[in-house]
Amino acid sequence: MSTYLPTLKQLQYLVALRDHGHFGKAAEACFVTQSTLSAGLRELESLIGITLVERTRRVVRFTPLGLSIADKAQRVLREAEELSEMARAAGKPLSGEMRMGVIPTIAPFLLPHILPKLRTDWPDLKLFLREETSPAACDSLQRGQIDCILLALPYRCGEVDTAELFDDRLFVAFPKGEPANPPKKIAPEIIDEGRLLLLEDGHCLKDHALAACNRPELRAEARMMGTSLHTLVQMVENGLGTTMLPEMAIDAGILRDTNIVARPLDADHPARTIALVWRKNSPREKDFRLLADAMREAAT
């Protein structure tokens, strides 16, 4: 075995530079000066005898081998974190730091409802939140940048374990008077595909809504233009079309002070499933299941 091995700090610098593509931003993410980070990377290159990063005034460019080593370094750092997690998991439950990703169609509607109870019941838990779309959150989870995700299923997120919390029903929202006498439930076949407004790609709610309707022409004709549910609501309020909203957003008051009418979707599978997911075989599985139980209780 080599006497000289890269330090975890050097590997952390390398991964941060790959993720940010800029020495200053990488140094800021690592809470060190730019000169400290740069010196650490040069020491790493000298240690292994390979150039990992081509440096110019304008561009930071990784060599092919540098990218491969950065990917491996990410896995090493994740394993090192899991060593600490194993020790923490053996101690007091739901204590210390936990990094949770939350998708935008859940975060503003559910978190204000459940976080106060979590703070009361588990005061030693430091829950750091990161709002990302489903693809970005799953990527962050697999990279070890977050520990778990509050996600809407079904959604493919790699090798994960899951604790389902509750079902979140989908509603069709439309301007008052359109139609004049709306039924108590909206069947997918009466939705006008030319006026359906949905979230942009990257938001899994769009796919959940289209799958629930089970109408291929909706996917072809619907306009994917909303950057958030609040944006969609404003477009519907201005008579530009109809949209689909989750029940949690309606319960949180997203339609308050609007002239929008919402009716539940009448379909075979008219809901998405809210769940907590984490990397398979994580040493903190007991903590995550305990957190899921606490969230499930707080959401009722």
VOPAGU-2260 file (C-alpha; in pm, 1 decimal, decimal comma):
REM VOPAGU-2260
SITE   aa  ch    i         X         Y         Z
SITE  MET   A    0       0,0       0,0       0,0
SITE  SER   A    1     123,5     347,8     -82,2
SITE  THR   A    2     246,5     547,9     216,1
SITE  TYR   A    3     101,0     866,0      72,6
SITE  LEU   A    4    -273,2     874,4      10,9
SITE  PRO   A    5    -500,2    1162,9     -89,8
SITE  THR   A    6    -674,9    1326,2     203,3
SITE  LEU   A    7   -1051,9    1356,2     223,3
SITE  LYS   A    8   -1009,2    1733,4     214,7
SITE  GLN   A    9    -821,5    1713,3    -116,5
SITE  LEU   A   10   -1092,4    1490,4    -260,3
SITE  GLN   A   11   -1355,9    1733,4    -135,8
SITE  TYR   A   12   -1178,2    2019,2    -318,7
SITE  LEU   A   13   -1164,1    1814,4    -638,0
SITE  VAL   A   14   -1535,3    1724,9    -630,3
SITE  ALA   A   15   -1635,3    2083,6    -548,6
SITE  LEU   A   16   -1434,9    2215,0    -844,6
SITE  ARG   A   17   -1598,5    1961,3   -1075,9
SITE  ASP   A   18   -1946,5    2052,5    -949,3
SITE  HIS   A   19   -1900,7    2430,7    -966,2
SITE  GLY   A   20   -1656,0    2466,2   -1256,8
SITE  HIS   A   21   -1500,0    2770,3   -1089,6
SITE  PHE   A   22   -1221,1    2796,3    -830,1
SITE  GLY   A   23   -1385,1    3079,7    -637,7
SITE  LYS   A   24   -1725,8    2911,3    -614,3
SITE  ALA   A   25   -1568,1    2577,7    -524,4
SITE  ALA   A   26   -1364,7    2741,4    -248,2
SITE  GLU   A   27   -1676,1    2913,4    -115,3
SITE  ALA   A   28   -1861,5    2580,3    -108,2
SITE  CYS   A   29   -1573,5    2427,0      89,8
SITE  PHE   A   30   -1549,3    2728,2     325,8
SITE  VAL   A   31   -1184,1    2791,8     239,9
SITE  THR   A   32    -996,7    3057,2      45,3
SITE  GLN   A   33    -936,7    3012,1    -325,9
SITE  SER   A   34    -562,7    2990,8    -270,1
SITE  THR   A   35    -610,3    2714,7     -11,4
SITE  LEU   A   36    -824,6    2512,9    -249,4
SITE  SER   A   37    -587,0    2564,1    -540,1
SITE  ALA   A   38    -287,0    2462,6    -328,7
SITE  GLY   A   39    -470,2    2151,9    -207,7
SITE  LEU   A   40    -544,6    2043,7    -562,8
SITE  ARG   A   41    -183,7    2099,5    -671,3
SITE  GLU   A   42     -68,9    1884,6    -379,4
SITE  LEU   A   43    -311,0    1613,5    -491,6
SITE  GLU   A   44    -180,6    1625,9    -849,6
SITE  SER   A   45     177,9    1613,4    -723,8
SITE  LEU   A   46      96,1    1320,8    -496,4
SITE  ILE   A   47     -52,4    1103,3    -771,2
SITE  GLY   A   48     171,2    1239,6   -1047,2
SITE  ILE   A   49    -114,3    1326,9   -1285,1
SITE  THR   A   50    -264,4    1652,6   -1412,3
SITE  LEU   A   51    -632,1    1650,2   -1319,5
SITE  VAL   A   52    -731,9    2003,4   -1418,2
SITE  GLU   A   53    -617,9    2226,7   -1703,7
SITE  ARG   A   54    -608,3    2582,6   -1575,4
SITE  THR   A   55    -653,2    2892,2   -1790,1
SITE  ARG   A   56    -763,1    3244,7   -1704,2
SITE  ARG   A   57   -1116,9    3185,8   -1825,4
SITE  VAL   A   58   -1182,2    2812,9   -1818,4
SITE  VAL   A   59   -1143,5    2526,3   -1573,7
SITE  ARG   A   60   -1122,1    2209,8   -1782,3
SITE  PHE   A   61   -1091,8    1863,2   -1631,2
SITE  THR   A   62    -886,1    1602,8   -1810,7
SITE  PRO   A   63   -1073,3    1279,3   -1892,1
SITE  LEU   A   64    -881,1    1101,8   -1616,7
SITE  GLY   A   65    -951,2    1394,3   -1384,9
SITE  LEU   A   66   -1325,5    1348,2   -1435,0
SITE  SER   A   67   -1296,9     976,0   -1364,3
SITE  ILE   A   68   -1100,5    1040,7   -1046,6
SITE  ALA   A   69   -1352,0    1306,4    -937,9
SITE  ASP   A   70   -1635,1    1055,2    -980,5
SITE  LYS   A   71   -1444,8     803,2    -771,3
SITE  ALA   A   72   -1365,4    1072,2    -514,5
SITE  GLN   A   73   -1737,0    1144,9    -482,4
SITE  ARG   A   74   -1801,1     781,5    -394,2
SITE  VAL   A   75   -1513,8     780,2    -142,6
SITE  LEU   A   76   -1652,3    1092,3      26,2
SITE  ARG   A   77   -1997,9     938,8      43,7
SITE  GLU   A   78   -1854,7     626,2     205,4
SITE  ALA   A   79   -1666,9     842,0     456,6
SITE  GLU   A   80   -1987,1    1026,8     542,5
SITE  GLU   A   81   -2163,8     696,7     595,1
SITE  LEU   A   82   -1900,8     601,5     854,6
SITE  SER   A   83   -2007,8     906,2    1055,8
SITE  GLU   A   84   -2372,5     826,9     989,5
SITE  MET   A   85   -2328,7     475,3    1128,9
SITE  ALA   A   86   -2191,9     615,0    1454,5
SITE  ARG   A   87   -2466,5     876,2    1470,9
SITE  ALA   A   88   -2737,8     620,9    1399,4
SITE  ALA   A   89   -2617,3     412,7    1693,1
SITE  GLY   A   90   -2672,0     706,3    1925,4
SITE  LYS   A   91   -2975,5     925,6    1983,8
SITE  PRO   A   92   -3241,8     884,3    1710,9
SITE  LEU   A   93   -3323,5    1175,2    1478,7
SITE  SER   A   94   -3044,4    1395,3    1605,8
SITE  GLY   A   95   -2768,3    1589,8    1436,8
SITE  GLU   A   96   -2765,2    1711,6    1078,8
SITE  MET   A   97   -2978,2    1572,7     797,2
SITE  ARG   A   98   -2993,4    1713,2     441,6
SITE  MET   A   99   -3330,5    1666,5     274,8
SITE  GLY   A  100   -3423,3    1749,9     -82,3
SITE  VAL   A  101   -3780,6    1861,7    -150,1
SITE  ILE   A  102   -3943,2    1908,6    -491,4
SITE  PRO   A  103   -4106,3    2247,4    -570,2
SITE  THR   A  104   -4460,3    2107,7    -595,1
SITE  ILE   A  105   -4435,1    1988,0    -233,7
SITE  ALA   A  106   -4205,3    2230,7     -49,7
SITE  PRO   A  107   -4419,9    2546,9     -16,7
SITE  PHE   A  108   -4740,4    2357,7      61,1
SITE  LEU   A  109   -4640,7    2077,3     297,7
SITE  LEU   A  110   -4332,1    2201,6     481,4
SITE  PRO   A  111   -4501,0    2492,5     665,1
SITE  HIS   A  112   -4752,9    2240,4     793,5
SITE  ILE   A  113   -4514,7    1972,5     919,8
SITE  LEU   A  114   -4192,1    2152,6    1017,1
SITE  PRO   A  115   -4323,4    2316,3    1338,1
SITE  LYS   A  116   -4426,8    1976,7    1478,5
SITE  LEU   A  117   -4094,2    1821,3    1376,9
SITE  ARG   A  118   -3907,4    2099,0    1557,2
SITE  THR   A  119   -4119,7    2042,4    1867,7
SITE  ASP   A  120   -4100,7    1663,2    1871,8
SITE  TRP   A  121   -3737,8    1627,3    1756,8
SITE  PRO   A  122   -3548,0    1936,4    1877,5
SITE  ASP   A  123   -3206,1    1775,4    1828,8
SITE  LEU   A  124   -3263,9    1721,5    1456,3
SITE  LYS   A  125   -3103,7    1985,1    1231,7
SITE  LEU   A  126   -3291,3    1946,3     904,1
SITE  PHE   A  127   -3126,4    2132,3     615,8
SITE  LEU   A  128   -3359,3    2171,3     316,1
SITE  ARG   A  129   -3272,8    2190,6     -52,9
SITE  GLU   A  130   -3548,3    2256,8    -307,7
SITE  GLU   A  131   -3483,8    2091,0    -645,0
SITE  THR   A  132   -3679,7    1936,7    -929,2
SITE  SER   A  133   -3714,2    1558,4    -919,7
SITE  PRO   A  134   -3427,1    1478,9   -1162,1
SITE  ALA   A  135   -3187,4    1716,4    -985,4
SITE  ALA   A  136   -3285,3    1589,8    -640,4
SITE  CYS   A  137   -3233,6    1225,9    -736,9
SITE  ASP   A  138   -2895,5    1313,4    -886,5
SITE  SER   A  139   -2799,2    1496,0    -564,5
SITE  LEU   A  140   -2908,0    1193,1    -361,6
SITE  GLN   A  141   -2696,7     950,6    -563,9
SITE  ARG   A  142   -2398,4    1186,9    -546,1
SITE  GLY   A  143   -2427,8    1202,3    -167,2
SITE  GLN   A  144   -2505,2    1575,0    -160,9
SITE  ILE   A  145   -2831,4    1512,4      25,1
SITE  ASP   A  146   -2944,5    1229,8     252,2
SITE  CYS   A  147   -3310,2    1186,6     156,6
SITE  ILE   A  148   -3582,9    1337,1     -61,6
SITE  LEU   A  149   -3946,0    1428,2      -6,7
SITE  LEU   A  150   -4065,9    1309,5    -345,9
SITE  ALA   A  151   -4385,1    1236,0    -540,2
SITE  LEU   A  152   -4423,9     884,6    -679,5
SITE  PRO   A  153   -4419,0     711,6    -915,7
SITE  TYR   A  154   -4075,7     837,0   -1015,5
SITE  ARG   A  155   -3753,7     650,7   -1097,7
SITE  CYS   A  156   -3481,9     768,9    -861,8
SITE  GLY   A  157   -3219,7     495,6    -887,6
SITE  GLU   A  158   -3138,9     246,0    -613,5
SITE  VAL   A  159   -3348,7     380,3    -325,2
SITE  ASP   A  160   -3565,0     267,3     -37,9
SITE  THR   A  161   -3904,4     428,6      10,0
SITE  ALA   A  162   -4150,1     509,7     287,0
SITE  GLU   A  163   -4487,6     622,0     153,7
SITE  LEU   A  164   -4654,1     900,8     351,2
SITE  PHE   A  165   -4994,4     966,7     191,0
SITE  ASP   A  166   -5176,9    1007,6    -139,5
SITE  ASP   A  167   -5220,4    1357,0    -281,6
SITE  ARG   A  168   -5524,0    1379,5    -509,0
SITE  LEU   A  169   -5516,2    1576,1    -834,6
SITE  PHE   A  170   -5770,1    1848,0    -911,2
SITE  VAL   A  171   -5863,9    2019,5   -1237,8
SITE  ALA   A  172   -5862,7    2398,6   -1197,2
SITE  PHE   A  173   -6041,3    2630,2   -1442,4
SITE  PRO   A  174   -6178,2    2987,3   -1459,0
SITE  LYS   A  175   -6518,0    3035,6   -1294,5
SITE  GLY   A  176   -6792,6    2987,8   -1552,5
SITE  GLU   A  177   -6584,1    2765,7   -1780,2
SITE  PRO   A  178   -6774,7    2537,7   -1803,0
SITE  ALA   A  179   -7095,1    2703,6   -1682,9
SITE  ASN   A  180   -7216,5    2407,8   -1475,0
SITE  PRO   A  181   -6911,5    2197,5   -1392,0
SITE  PRO   A  182   -6968,8    1844,4   -1262,2
SITE  LYS   A  183   -6858,4    1750,3    -911,7
SITE  LYS   A  184   -6574,2    1548,0   -1062,6
SITE  ILE   A  185   -6394,0    1611,7   -1392,6
SITE  ALA   A  186   -6348,8    1315,9   -1626,2
SITE  PRO   A  187   -6028,9    1327,8   -1837,0
SITE  GLU   A  188   -6223,9    1310,3   -2163,8
SITE  ILE   A  189   -6388,0    1650,9   -2109,5
SITE  ILE   A  190   -6055,8    1831,4   -2060,4
SITE  ASP   A  191   -5979,8    2054,3   -2360,4
SITE  GLU   A  192   -5628,1    1953,3   -2463,1
SITE  GLY   A  193   -5577,8    2285,1   -2643,4
SITE  ARG   A  194   -5626,5    2480,9   -2319,6
SITE  LEU   A  195   -5443,0    2258,6   -2074,0
SITE  LEU   A  196   -5149,3    2433,7   -1906,7
SITE  LEU   A  197   -4886,2    2222,7   -1728,5
SITE  LEU   A  198   -4548,3    2264,8   -1565,7
SITE  GLU   A  199   -4231,2    2259,8   -1772,5
SITE  ASP   A  200   -4019,7    1946,2   -1815,7
SITE  GLY   A  201   -3834,1    1847,6   -1500,8
SITE  HIS   A  202   -4143,3    1866,8   -1280,0
SITE  CYS   A  203   -4279,5    1518,7   -1214,5
SITE  LEU   A  204   -4628,1    1658,2   -1145,9
SITE  LYS   A  205   -4665,7    1708,6   -1519,7
SITE  ASP   A  206   -4606,4    1338,6   -1582,0
SITE  HIS   A  207   -4833,7    1239,2   -1293,8
SITE  ALA   A  208   -5115,7    1454,2   -1434,1
SITE  LEU   A  209   -5079,0    1318,6   -1787,4
SITE  ALA   A  210   -5055,1     959,5   -1664,2
SITE  ALA   A  211   -5368,1    1001,8   -1452,1
SITE  CYS   A  212   -5564,2    1129,5   -1751,7
SITE  ASN   A  213   -5439,1     847,4   -1976,3
SITE  ARG   A  214   -5503,0    1050,2   -2293,2
SITE  PRO   A  215   -5204,3    1048,0   -2534,9
SITE  GLU   A  216   -5334,1    1356,8   -2716,8
SITE  LEU   A  217   -5299,8    1560,6   -2396,0
SITE  ARG   A  218   -4925,4    1499,6   -2395,4
SITE  ALA   A  219   -4907,4    1613,7   -2757,0
SITE  GLU   A  220   -5131,1    1921,0   -2728,8
SITE  ALA   A  221   -5092,8    2050,8   -2372,2
SITE  ARG   A  222   -4871,2    2354,3   -2325,7
SITE  MET   A  223   -4578,5    2295,3   -2088,3
SITE  MET   A  224   -4505,2    2650,4   -1984,6
SITE  GLY   A  225   -4547,8    2688,5   -1609,3
SITE  THR   A  226   -4235,2    2739,1   -1398,9
SITE  SER   A  227   -4432,7    2692,4   -1075,4
SITE  LEU   A  228   -4783,8    2609,5    -960,0
SITE  HIS   A  229   -4832,4    2973,6    -860,6
SITE  THR   A  230   -4749,2    3077,9   -1217,7
SITE  LEU   A  231   -5003,3    2831,0   -1356,4
SITE  VAL   A  232   -5268,5    2966,1   -1120,3
SITE  GLN   A  233   -5206,2    3320,5   -1243,4
SITE  MET   A  234   -5243,5    3209,8   -1606,0
SITE  VAL   A  235   -5569,5    3030,6   -1528,9
SITE  GLU   A  236   -5694,0    3335,3   -1336,7
SITE  ASN   A  237   -5632,3    3540,9   -1650,5
SITE  GLY   A  238   -5843,5    3305,4   -1860,8
SITE  LEU   A  239   -5558,1    3146,8   -2054,4
SITE  GLY   A  240   -5667,3    2789,4   -1991,6
SITE  THR   A  241   -5705,7    2515,9   -1730,8
SITE  THR   A  242   -5450,0    2330,6   -1523,1
SITE  MET   A  243   -5412,5    2049,3   -1271,6
SITE  LEU   A  244   -5321,7    2106,2    -908,0
SITE  PRO   A  245   -5242,6    1872,3    -618,5
SITE  GLU   A  246   -5478,3    1872,1    -322,6
SITE  MET   A  247   -5204,8    1986,8     -84,6
SITE  ALA   A  248   -5164,3    2310,8    -282,0
SITE  ILE   A  249   -5537,9    2377,0    -269,6
SITE  ASP   A  250   -5549,9    2300,6     104,7
SITE  ALA   A  251   -5259,7    2543,1     152,3
SITE  GLY   A  252   -5465,4    2823,0      -6,4
SITE  ILE   A  253   -5311,0    2855,5    -352,7
SITE  LEU   A  254   -5654,6    2951,3    -494,8
SITE  ARG   A  255   -5734,5    3201,2    -220,2
SITE  ASP   A  256   -5857,8    3537,4    -357,7
SITE  THR   A  257   -5895,9    3396,7    -709,6
SITE  ASN   A  258   -6202,1    3322,2    -923,3
SITE  ILE   A  259   -6075,2    2974,5   -1005,5
SITE  VAL   A  260   -6289,7    2665,9    -955,6
SITE  ALA   A  261   -6126,6    2330,2    -874,6
SITE  ARG   A  262   -6284,3    1988,2    -902,6
SITE  PRO   A  263   -6127,1    1646,4    -830,0
SITE  LEU   A  264   -6010,0    1444,8   -1128,0
SITE  ASP   A  265   -6231,0    1143,1   -1195,1
SITE  ALA   A  266   -5981,7     878,6   -1310,6
SITE  ASP   A  267   -5858,8     530,1   -1222,2
SITE  HIS   A  268   -5545,8     667,1   -1052,8
SITE  PRO   A  269   -5623,0    1031,7    -969,1
SITE  ALA   A  270   -5342,6    1089,9    -718,6
SITE  ARG   A  271   -4968,7    1101,1    -672,5
SITE  THR   A  272   -4804,4     937,3    -369,8
SITE  ILE   A  273   -4590,7    1151,9    -140,8
SITE  ALA   A  274   -4295,3     956,2      -5,0
SITE  LEU   A  275   -3959,7     987,5     166,3
SITE  VAL   A  276   -3679,5     816,2     -27,7
SITE  TRP   A  277   -3314,2     752,1      57,4
SITE  ARG   A  278   -3019,0     557,4     -80,2
SITE  LYS   A  279   -3057,4     182,3     -55,7
SITE  ASN   A  280   -2868,7      25,0     235,4
SITE  SER   A  281   -2807,5     360,0     403,5
SITE  PRO   A  282   -2685,7     320,0     764,4
SITE  ARG   A  283   -2947,0     581,1     866,4
SITE  GLU   A  284   -3243,8     379,8     745,1
SITE  LYS   A  285   -3395,4     366,9    1095,3
SITE  ASP   A  286   -3372,8     745,4    1118,9
SITE  PHE   A  287   -3540,4     789,1     780,2
SITE  ARG   A  288   -3824,2     555,3     868,9
SITE  LEU   A  289   -3867,8     735,9    1199,0
SITE  LEU   A  290   -3872,0    1068,0    1013,1
SITE  ALA   A  291   -4131,0     931,4     769,7
SITE  ASP   A  292   -4351,2     826,4    1062,2
SITE  ALA   A  293   -4318,8    1173,8    1214,4
SITE  MET   A  294   -4404,5    1342,0     882,9
SITE  ARG   A  295   -4698,7    1112,5     827,1
SITE  GLU   A  296   -4835,3    1198,7    1169,7
SITE  ALA   A  297   -4774,2    1572,0    1124,9
SITE  ALA   A  298   -4947,7    1576,2     786,0
SITE  THR   A  299   -5274,8    1434,2     917,7
